[in-house]
Amino acid sequence: MARTVIDLDDAQLEAAARELGTKTKVDTVNAALAFVAERRRRAEVFDDPFVWGSPDLADPEVRAAARR
């Protein structure tokens, strides 16, 4: 694991900690990074029409409407 010194917005860090249920800055930042990475992975899976087994989902307009 890399050690990095960064400036953080204290108010945003506190809001993220409340949302994520974390207690420390390190835990909050790591949980937020994991959340974003997992969200991206889920979005990529969603974009694969074969996962859903429906030929309609190969249509970008149908997929875009499904996300709303």
C-alpha positions in Angstrom: 0.0 0.0 0.0 1.3 3.4 -0.9 1.6 6.3 1.6 0.5 9.6 0.1 0.2 13.0 1.6 -2.9 14.9 0.3 -5.0 17.8 1.3 -8.6 16.8 2.0 -11.8 18.9 2.4 -12.7 18.3 6.0 -16.4 18.8 5.5 -16.5 16.4 2.6 -14.4 13.9 4.5 -16.8 14.1 7.5 -19.8 13.7 5.3 -18.3 10.7 3.6 -17.4 9.1 6.9 -21.0 9.5 8.1 -22.3 8.0 4.9 -19.8 5.1 4.8 -19.9 4.5 8.6 -16.1 4.8 8.9 -14.2 6.3 11.9 -10.7 7.3 10.6 -9.5 9.3 7.6 -7.7 6.3 6.2 -10.7 4.1 6.5 -12.9 6.8 4.9 -10.7 7.4 2.0 -10.1 3.7 1.3 -13.9 2.9 1.6 -14.7 5.8 -0.8 -12.2 4.5 -3.3 -13.5 0.9 -3.0 -17.1 2.2 -3.4 -16.2 4.1 -6.6 -14.2 1.2 -8.1 -17.1 -1.2 -7.3 -19.6 1.2 -8.8 -17.6 1.3 -12.0 -17.4 -2.5 -12.1 -21.1 -2.8 -11.7 -21.7 -0.3 -14.4 -19.5 -2.2 -16.8 -21.3 -5.4 -16.1 -24.6 -3.7 -16.7 -23.3 -2.5 -20.1 -22.8 -6.1 -21.2 -26.1 -7.1 -22.8 -25.1 -10.8 -22.7 -25.2 -10.7 -18.9 -28.8 -9.9 -19.0 -29.7 -12.3 -21.8 -31.8 -9.8 -23.7 -31.1 -8.7 -27.3 -32.9 -5.4 -26.5 -30.1 -4.5 -24.2 -27.6 -4.5 -27.1 -29.4 -1.3 -28.1 -27.6 1.7 -26.5 -30.9 3.7 -26.4 -32.7 0.9 -24.5 -29.8 0.7 -22.0 -29.7 4.5 -21.5 -33.4 4.5 -20.8 -33.0 1.6 -18.3 -30.6 3.7 -16.2 -33.0 6.5 -15.5 
